[in-house]
Amino acid sequence: MIETAAVDALASGTVPLEMTQTQIFEAVQSDALLASSLWINIALAGLSILLFVYMGRNVEDPRAQLIFVATLMVPLVSISSYTGLVSGLTVSFLEMPAGHALAGQEVLTPWGRYLTWALSTPMILVALGLLAGSNLTKLFTAVVADIGMCVTGLAAALTTSSYLLRWVWYVISCAFFVVVLYILLAEWAEDAEIAGTADIFNTLKVLTVVLWLGYPIFWALGAEGFAVLDVAVTSWAYSGMDIVAKYLFAFLLLRWVVNNERAVASMASGLGSVSGGDAAPADD
């Protein structure tokens, strides 16, 4: 198992206590399941960037353009982050604390994923907030809570002094997540009804909420939590959710914006809900 790779190396006395980036890179590449979960995201992120740029080539409305820019940032951040993971730059072997199922073992921890989420998920929320016609206060609250969720999740993954404190950070992260869920399910759902974008917003809302709920579940089941699942299996779970929650989400959103640019343009300028009315039909 990859969790014991560092232990074997350390026991041999041939490597320093802190593994080099090259050694971490080799450890990642030696696990085909783990490595493939990273490379597939790099490939799909690259294809998504090219596709989304092509899709938005004729978009002229400023609000629609802003949605495009925010959404395009998602694969741009992802391809950068996954490159960091696959190269070993944002991966570490951390010794699990007492009480953990793998206590005393050096476990591969791809902490760079939290950088991905901290930079890409706020862009998803910005795009959704703009689509719903939300006001700046709600948008700011959602983004800040989301960043708080990701940063405290990172703290949970990196804490090696106490197994209990890992779960304390986990609970704090989940508390931030509840704030994000409330805004998505209650506040923005109502705003989207007023803005006339409820149909597409509800589709994207369900997609986002269902998939985002999977992240804390797999964290708890993975090596960072109860260690029920192997690192490579957990990595594929995260990567699979990233593919759907980011690239498929972005495609569905941008396709709708392209076909309904007039509806987006008719929404209130800036960040605020419109007073009412249905979405205008798509341009021919």
N, C-alpha and C positions, 0 to 999 in steps of 0.2 A: 504493500500500500504506500501511496505517496506520503502519508503522514509520517512514516518511519524512515523515509529516505534520508532525512537530515540526521536522525538518530544513528543510523548505520555509519554515515560519513563521519560523524563526530566521534563515534566509538573507535573508529579505525585510527584516529589521531592524525589523519592526513589533511584535514581542513580546519581553519580557524573556527572559533565559536560562532562568529557571524559569517554566514555564507556569502560568497561573492555573488554579484549579479549574474555572472556567467554560470555559476553552479546552479543558481535558481532557475535560469533559463533552461539549462539542460534537464533539470528535474521536471519542469513543466512539459518540455517537449518529449520526455521519456514516457509520459502518460498520454497515449493517443486519444483517449476519451476526453481528458482535460484540455489538451491542446486543440482538438477539433472544435470544442465548444467556444474557443476564443477566435480561432481563424475564421469560422463561419460568420461570426459577427463582423469581423473586419471586412470580409467580402461583401456581405449584405449592406453594411453601412456605406461602403464605397458606391455600390450600385444605386442605393437609395439617394445619395447625394446627386448623382448624375440625373436620375429620373426626376427628382424634385426641382432641380434647376430648370430642366426642360419643361416641366409642367407649368412653372411660374413665369415663363419667358414673356408672356403677353399680359400679365396682370398689371393693371395701372392704378387701381384704387389704393390710396395710402393705407387704409385699414386692412385690406386684403393683403397688401404687400407686407405689412407688419406680421400678420398671421403666418405668411410664408417664411419670413426671416426667422421668426421664433421656432417654427417647425423644422426648418432646415438646420438649425443649430443642433437639433437632437442627434441626427446621424453624424454630424461633424464632431460633436463631443464624443460620441460613441467610438468612432474610428480612432480617435486620438487615445482614448482611455484603453480600449482593447489592445491597441499596439503597445501601450505601457505594460499591460498584463502579460501579453505573450512574450515580451522581451525580458520579463523579470524585473523591470524597473519599479513597478508598483505591487510587488509580491514579496512577502516575507515568510520565514519560518519562525513561528512563535511557540514558546513552551507554554502549554496549557496549565492553568493553576490547579492546586489541590481541590478535589471535589468534582472536577471535570472528568468525563468518561475516558479521556485521553490524557489524564494528568501526568505531567512529566515528559510527555512526548512533544517533539517539535512538529507542529502542524502547519502545513502550507496555508497561508492566509492571503488571499487576493484582495487586499484592502483597497486597491485602485478602483474596484467597483463602486465604492462609496463616493469617489470623486466623480465618476460617471453620473451617478444618480443625483449628486448635489448640484451638478451643472446642467444636466439634461431634463430632469423632471420639472424644475421650475419653468423651463421653456414650454413644456407640455401644458402646464397650468396657465401660462401667459396666453398661449394659443386658445385654450378652452375658455378662459375668461373673456378674451376678445370676442370669441364666437358667441358667448352668452350675452354680450353687451353689459358685462359687470362693471361696477364702479371701481375706482382706484383703491379704496379702502379694502374691499373684499379681495381684490387681486393681490395687494400688498400682504394682507394677512395670510392668504393661501401660500404665497411664495416663501415668506419668512418661516411659516410653520413647516413647509416642505424641506427647506434647507436645514432647519432644526432637527427634523426627523432623520435626515441623512447624516448629519454631523454626529448626533448622539448614537446612531447606528454604528458609525465608524468607531466611536469610543468604546462601544460594547465589544466590537471585534478585536480591538487592540489592547484591551485591559487584560493583563496577565497576572496582576497582583492578587486578585480575588475573584473567585468564580461567582460569588454572590453579586459583586459589583458589576460583572458583565450583564447579569439579568436586571439589575437596577437601571443601567443604561438602556437596556432593551425596553423596559417598561416606559421610561421617559420618551424614547423614540416613538413607541406606539401611541403615547398621549399626543404628541405632535401630529401623528397620522390621523387621529380621531378628528382633529381640527380641520385637516385637509378634507377628510371624508364628509364632514358636515357642510362645508362650503360647496363641495361638488354636488352632494345629494339634495341639499335643501336650498341654499342661497342661489347658486348658479342655475339650478333647475328652474327656479321661479323666474330668474332674470331671462333665461332663454325663452320661456313662454311669452314674456312681454316682447322680446326682440323678434319673435317669429322664427327662431332657429331651433325650436325644441326637438324636432325630429332628428336632425343630425347630432345635436348636442346629446340627446338621450342615448343614442347609439354609442357615441364615443365615451359618454359617462359610464355606461355599463361595462364597456370594454376596459376602461381604465381602472375602475373600482375593483372588478373581479380579478384582474391580473395583479394589481398592486397589493391586494390582500395576500397573494401568494408569496410575496417576498418575506414578510416576517414569519410566515409559516415554515418556509424552507430554511430560514435562518435558524429557527428553533430546532429543526430536525437535522440540520447539517452539522459539520464539525465544529462550528463556532458555538453551537448550542448544546443539544443532547448527544450529538455525534451518532445519530441513527443512520444517517446517509454519508457516503463517502464524499470526499472533496470534489472528485470529478463528476459524480452524479449531481451534486448540488450546483456545480458550475453549469452543467447542461440545463438544469432547471431554471437558473437565473438567465442564462443565455436565451433559452426558449421564450421565457416571459419578455425579455428585452426585445426580441424579434417582433413579437405581436404587439406589445404595449408601445413600442416606439415606431418601427418601420411601417407595420400595417396600419396602426393608428394614424400616422402622418399621411400615408397615402389616401386613406378614406377622407381625412379632413381636407387635404389640399385638392383632391378631386372635386369635393363639394364646393369649395371656395371658387375654383375655376369655373364651375358650371353655374354658380350663383353669385357672381361678383356684384351684380346690381343689388342683390339683397344685402350684401355686406356693406356696400357703399351707402345704402339708405339708412343704415343704423346711425345712431347719434354719433357725432364726431367726438373724438377723444375717447375717454373711458367712462362710460355711463350708460345706463339702460335707456332704451328708447321708450317713448310713451305708449306705443302699441302698434298694432298692425301686423299682418302676415308677411311672410317673406315674399319678395317679388319673384316672378318667374325668371328662369334662367334665360340668358341671352341666346338667341339663335346662332 
